Amino acid sequence: MSNLKYRLLTIAASVLVAIWFLVPRNEVVKYRGSDGVLHDTTERHIPLRRGLDLQGGIHLTLEVDTSRQSIPPDKISDAIDRALKTVRTRIEGFGVSESVVQKVGNDRISVEIPGYDDPARAENLVKQQAFLQFLITDKTHALDKVLGRFDQILRQQGKTVAAATPGKPVAGQAPATGTGLQNLLTGGDTAKGKGQAAVAKHDTTSVDSLGAKAGGPFESYITAGGMDGQYFVPFSAVPEIETALQLPAIKDAIPPGKTILWGTDSAQIGAQWYRALYVTDAKPIITGASINDARPSQSPTDGTVVEFTLNNEGGRRFRTETAKNIGNYMAIVLDDRVMGTPPVIQGAIGTRGQITMGGKDLSAAQDLSLVLRAGALPVPLKVAQSVVIGPRLGKDSINKGFHAGIVAIILIVLIMTIYYRFAGLLAVCGLAIYVLYTMAALAGFDAVLTLPGLAGLVLSIGIAVDANVLVFERMREELDRGKTVRTAIDEGFRHAMPAIVDSNVSTILTASVLYQWGSGPVRGFAVTLIAGVVASMVAAIFVVRTFFLLWLNRSRGAQTLSI
């Protein structure tokens, strides 16, 4: 009786725990606001979230952007393979579960993000190349020496640059209002105040010195700024200057060892806006490949920032190179864009630093930190197709899966109760608890229910009574040999145990292989199948046997068993 009591208490406790896992509830999470202070935010936690095929979401098709990088056709498949891991890492860190990232054919990547409703942000995240470089700005005034040569090349090719007229930046070229990356250097590795003052002084000089000069397009509209390697171009002339810089002859005329990059910062004099242009050393002192970790944060003084940590090798190289360039300006370049005004190097820098987002919100910092952790794409990608899948598909799929599950349960109940009678009825009671255990296990693992997942659940329901069938057939054999009901029940469970364990373990191993090497819906199917098999073993071996013991105790040693 004491053993039966503990069994019943265990079942009751496990049922309560399972119900607790399945009940939606409010959870308090910490959220850092724009003021940099942590606030308590209440979010509704819904167990067993639905996947893309059940609730909709975003489907993207990516392909190599050959307009930005020329790749031979026979190398595209290999480039897609190398980009696949980076894209998958970014999506997995995006805060969604059961996302699907897989190669389609030889030249495309398919991305499915369930339950997400911001396609623009998703597209930017997966196609952003995120190649980070730290470059020293040019100290030799190399660009000043070749501006005339650039204009000569344009005249020879019959190219012209439209005259700049006062006005605001054109659409899509809004000026940056933040100070960029002046506060890159942080903690014990930096001395920030003096560097920021120096940058501010140079910024003022650069703005005051802007003005048009006589000569060709480059000499007319490219004006030196107040720091090494900094120049400004009127916004109205930016498209033409940018196009001219892409000409092969212009690229060949760029001084050796130097590169010309557009910046994200800008300046204004009266009604005229100017965009920053930088000349830097072509060889970086370090790249984003050395970043070990990157996290978004809020600073009361700097606003939204991304704090990063370099690995040991990168930290040693960074310290050595910055020690050689004390007093010089360091441009932080992301995807060939100088992120804000370059800070001046005040001393040797170690393994820690931060990127100031220049007034952008926390979600932008989260995306940047995510792509920095995932690494740069080996090739540029573009979105070939973007589809937002609506909830109508989800409703149809849910109804079909629900109906299939109901039919499976009804058939199992009828077969068990008709063929095994009272013993089958006890198995059906165990099956009800099994379903509860399975759903709770999926909710506990924060699984996302997809259509293949529903198939796995229905399949596990179909095989849930497999263990009971083995036990009941063994009981019949023992009863046919003339043994008592209690002995037949004990012997039935004991002798059927090896077969139950072997069959279920083999199923779990197979599902584990699917989970390890599969992705998306395949993993969802594997998770539901494993959870169902484990729950069926517990229900058949422990719960159903407890029901038999309870029946024997209440019937005071019944002489017959309806089986």
N, C-alpha and C positions, 0 to 999 in steps of 0.2 A: 504493500500500500504506500509505503514511504517513497519507493522508487517511482510509482505511478504519479504521486503528488508532484515530485520534482519535474517529471516529464510534462505534465499539464502546465505547470508554472513556466517552464521553458517555452512551450508553444505559445502560451498567452503573451509572454514578454516579447517573443519574436514577432508575433502578429502586430502588437502595438508599435514596435520599432518600424515595421514595414509600413504601417499606416502613416507614421510620422514622416517617413521619407517621401510619401506620395502626396501629402497635403501641401498645397501652395501656401506660402507664408512670406511675410515682409522681412527683409534683412537690412540691417544698418551697415553701410559701407562708408569708408573714408574717401572724401573727394577734395582735391586741392583746387580751390577757386582761383579766379583771376587776381585776387588780392594776395595770393601766396599762402593763405591760411587753410588748414585742413578743416573741412566741414563734414558733419554727419548727414548722409543722404540715405533715404529709405527706398529700397528697390524691391519690386515684387519678384520673388523667385518661383518659377513654374517648373516643377519636375517634368521629366520626359518631354523636352522640347522637340519640335518636329523638324525634319530635314527639308531640303530644297524641294523634293517632290511632293511633300505633304503641306508645306506652308508657303512655298514660293521663295524667291530670292533673286540673286543675280547670276547670270551665266555669261562669262567672257571667253572669247577666243583670241589668243595672242599669236603673233607671228613675228619673225625677224624683220626689223625695219631696215631694209637694204638702202633706203635713201640716206640714212645716217652713217652706215658702215657697209662697205662693199664686201660681200661674202660669196665665194664660189658656190654654185648650186650643190656640188657634191659635199660641201662642208656644212650646209644648213642643218642637216639632221643631227650632226655632232654638236653644233651650237645650241640647238634646242635641248638636247640631253643635258648640257652643262647648265643651261638657264633654268631647267626644270626644278632642280634642287633649291635654288635660290628663291624662286617664286613660291614653292611649297613652304619653305621656312617662313617667308613673309606672311603668307595666308594663315598658317598655323598660329602665328603670333598675333593675329588680327583680332582675337577674342571671339571667334566663332568655332563651333564644333562641327564635325562631319563635313567639312569642306572637301571638295574633290579637285585635285590638281593632277592632270595626267596628259601624256603626250598623245596627240591625235595625228595619225599618219606620220609623215617624216618632217613636217615643217610647221606644226602648230601645237599650241598648248591650250587645253581646255580647263577653265577654272569655274567652279560652281561654289557660291557662297550662300548657304541657306539663311533665310530670315534677315537679310541685310537690305536696306533700302536707300543706300547712298552710292549709286553707281559711279559718280564722278570721283569720289574719294577712293573707291576700290580700284578704278582704272589707273589713277595716278600712283597708287601704291604698288601695283604689280608691274607697271611699265617703267617706273623711275629707275634709272640705271644706278644711281647712288654711288658714283665713283668719287671718292673723297681724296683730295690732295692738299698738302701744305707746301706752298711755293713762296720763295722769296721774291719780292718785287724788284724790278730792274733798277739798278743804281747808275747805269752808264748812259742813260738818255738815248738808248739805241733807236727808239721809234722816231725821235726828232730828226735823226740823220737820214731816215729813209722815207719820210713823208713825201718829199719831192719826187722820189723814185716811184712811189705808189701813184701819184697824180700823173706822172708820165706814162705809166702802164695803162691807166684808164684812158688817157687821150689816144694812145696807140690802138686801143681796142674799141674806141668810140663810145666809151661809157661815160655817163654824167651822173652827178648827184644833185638832186633838186635843192633849191635854195631853202634854207631854214627860215621858217616864219614863227613869230612868237605865238605861244599857245600852250595848252596843257598837253600832257602825253596822250597818245592815241589809245583807243580801247585795247585792253590787254596788256598795257605797259604802264600801269599805275606806278608812281614813284614810291620807293621805299622810304618810310619816315623814321625807321629806327636807326640806331647807330651801328647796326650790323654786328660784327664779331669783335668789338673793341674789348669785350670782357672774356675773351677766350681763355686767358690764363687765370687759374684759380688756385686757392689754397696756398700751401707752403711753396708751391712751385713758381709763384708769380709775385710781382709787385705791380698792382693794377693802377693805382692812382696816377702816378707819374706818366705811365703810358697813355692813359686816357686823356690827360691834359695835353700831351704832345699831339695826339690825334686831333683833338678839338682845335688846337692852334692851327694845324695844317689844313683842316677842313675849312676854317674861316678864310685862310689865305687863298685856298683853291677857288672858293666861290667868288671872292673879291677880284681874282685875277682873270675870270672868264671874260672872253671877248672875241669877236671875229677878227681874222687876219686875212690879209690879201694872199692870193695864190689859188692853187687848184682845190678840188673838193676836200681832200684830206688835210691840206694845210689850212683851209678856211674853217673847217668845222671841228677839227680835233684840237683841243686846247689843253695844255698841261695843267694839272692840278697842283696841290700844295704838298704832295709827298712823292717819294720816289716811285716811278712807274705808274702814276695815276694821271688819267686824262678824262676830259668830259666832252660829250657830243650832244648837240641839241636833239631833243626827242623827235622832232620832225625829220631830222636827217638820219636817224638811227637805222630805219629799214634799208636805205640805200647804202650806207656805210657797211652795214652787216652783210649785205649782198656782195659788195665789192671785196670784203675780206675773205669771202669764200672762193674768189677766183684763183685758179691754180697759179697764175703768174704772180699775184699778190702774195700768196702763201710762200712761193719760192723766194720772194724778195724780203721776207721777214728775216731779221738778223739771226745768224746761227745761235742755237742755244737759248732762244727767246720764244715766247708764245704770247699771243694777244687774246685777252679774255674780257667778256662783258661782265660788269658788276651788277649787283642787285640794288645798290644805293643810288641816289640822285641828288641834285641840287637845284635851287630855283633862284633866279634873279628877276625880280619884277614878275612879268607874266610868262617868262621863258623858263622851261624846264630842261635840265641837262641830265643825261645818263652817264654813269661812270664807265670808263674803259681802262683796263689795266694791262701793263706789260710785265711779265714775270719770267723768271728762269724756267726753262722747259723741264728741267729735271727736278722732281719733288724731293724735299728733304725726308718726307715720309708720306705714306698713303693710308687709306682707310683699311687696308688689309691687316694693319697692326692693331686695330681696335678690338679690344677684348670684350667690352660691354658698353652700352649706351642707354641712358635712362632720361625720360622727360622730367622736368622739375619746374617749380615756380620760385623766383627770387624777388624779394621786396624791392631790390635796387635794379636788377637786370630784366625783370619780367619773366617771360617764358624762355627757358633754356633747355638744352640737351647736354647733360653731363656725360662725359665719356672717359673710359679707362683704356690705356694701351697695355699690350702684353709686355713682358720683360724685355724681349729683344727690341720691340718698337720703342719702349721707354728709353733704353740705352742709346739708341740711334737718335731719338728726338732730343735727348739731353745734349749729346755731342754736337749735333748740327745747329741747335739754337745757341749753344755756347759760342760757336764760330760766327754767328750773325747778330750778336748783341748790338742794338741800335738800329737794325734794319727792320723793314716792315714785312710781315708774314701774311700772305693772302691764303685764306681757307677756301678752297675751290670744290664745289659740289656739282658734278655733271657739267664741267666746263663753265661754271658761273661762280664769280667771286662773291662769297656770301658776306655782303656788307663791307664796311671800311676796314682794311687790314690793320691789325694792332701792331704797335712797335714792340719788339722783343727787348725786354728789360733785363733778362737773365736766362740762365739755362733752365729749360722746362723738363719736368719729369714725365710721369705716366698719367697724370690726371689733367683734365681741362674741361671747358664747357663751350658750347656754341650758343650764342645769343640769337633768338629767333626774330628779333627786330619787330616786335609788336604782334606777331602771329599768335594764335590761340593755342591751347594745350593739345588739341587734337593734331595740329600740325607738328608739334614737338614729338608726340607719340608716334606718328607715322615716320618721322625722320629717324628717331631712335630705333624703330623697328627695322627699317631698311639698312641702317648702319650695322646692326647686329647680324642681320641675315647676310650681309655682304653685297658687293656690287654685282650687277648682272654682267656676265661675260660678253653679251652682245645686246645691242639696243632692241627693245621690243615695241610693237605697236598693237593697239586693240583693233583686230579685224572685224569683230562682231561683239556687240553688247546687248543682251536681252534681259529685261526684267520679267521674271516669271510670276504671274499673278496667282491668287489663292484658289482660283477655280479648279486647276489641276489638283491641288491639294485636297479639296473637298471630294472630288471623284475618287481619288486614291484612298482616302481615309474610309469612305463608304465601302469600297470594294474589299479593303483589308479587314474592316470590321465585320462585314458579312461573311467573309471566308473564315474568320475566327469563330463566329457564332455557329456556323455549320459544323466546323471541326469539333467544337465542344459538345454540340448536341449529339453528333454521331458517337463520340467517345462515351458520353453518359449512357446512351441507349445500349451500346454494345456491352459495356461493363455491367450495367444493372441487369440486362437480360441474360447474359452468359454466365456471370458470376454471382448474381442475385445479391444476398446481403453483403457478402465480401466485396462485391463490386460497388455497392452503395458506399461502403467505408472508403474505397479507393477514390470515388467521386468527391467525397468530402475532403480527402487529402489533396485532390486535384485543385479544389477551390483555394486551399491555402498555398498550393504550389504556384498558382497564377499570381497571388498576392506577393509571394516571395520574389518571383521573377521580375515583376514590375518594380518592386522596391530596390532590387539589385541594380536594375538599369538606371533608376533615378539616383541611386547612391554613387554610381560611376559617372554621373552627369552625361549619360548617353543621349544621343539625339535619335529619335525614332524616324527611320526612313522606310520607304516601301519595301526594300529588301530586308530591313529589320523586322517589319511586320511579318514578312514571309518566314524569317527565322523563328519568330515567336509562335506563329501558327504551327510550324514544323515541330518545335519543341513541345507544344501542347499535344501534338499527335503521338509523340514518342514518350510522353510523360508517364503513361501508364505501363510502359514496357517493363519496368522493374516490378510493378504489381502483378503483371501477367506471369513473370518468372516465379514470383513467390507463391501465387495462388496455384499454379500447376504443381509446384513442389508440395504444397499442402494437400492437394488431392491425392498425390502419390502416397503420402504418409498416412492419410485417412484410409486409403484402400488397403494398406498394410495392417490395419486394425489398431493404430495408435489413437490415443485420446486426442480430443480437440486441442487442449492446451499444448500437448507435446507436438502435435502436427503443426500448430502455429509457430512454435519455437524452432522446430526443425526446418520448416519452410523458409523462414527468414535466414536461418544460419546457413543452409546449404545453397540458397540462391545468391548469397552475398558475393562470392567470387565472380559469378557470371555478370551480376549487376555492375560491379566495379570495373571489370574488364571492358564491357561494352560501352559504358559511359566514359571511361578514361580515353578509349580510342576515339570517341567522338570529340572529346575536349581537345585532344592533341591535334586532330584534323582542323578543328575550328581555330586553334591557336596559330597554326601555320597560315590560315587565311588572314587572321588578324595581323600577323607579323609582316607578311609580304603583300597583303592587299592594301587598298586605300578606299576612302569614301564609303560607298554603299556596301562594298565587300566586307569592310571592317565592321560596319553596322550589323550586317548579317551575322558575322562571327561573334560579336559581343552578345547579341540576343540569344544565339544558340548556346554559347557557353553558360550564360546566366540561367537559361532554361534547363540545361542538363544538370547543373549543380543543384538547382532548386528541386528538380524532380527526384534526385537521389535523396535529398533531405526529406522530402515529403513522403517518398515510398518507404524508406528504411526507418525513419524515426517517427513521423507523424502517423502514418497508417498503422504501424505496429502499436503505437500508444492507443489508438482507437480500439484495436483488438484487445489490448490489455484492459481498457476501461470497460469494454463489453463483457469480457470474462469476469471482471470483478463485480459488475452489477448483476450478471446472470448467475453468479455463484457457481461457476464451473459447469457451463452448459454442456450437455452430452452430444449435441448435434450442431453442425455449422452449415448454414446455407451457402454453399459454394459450388 
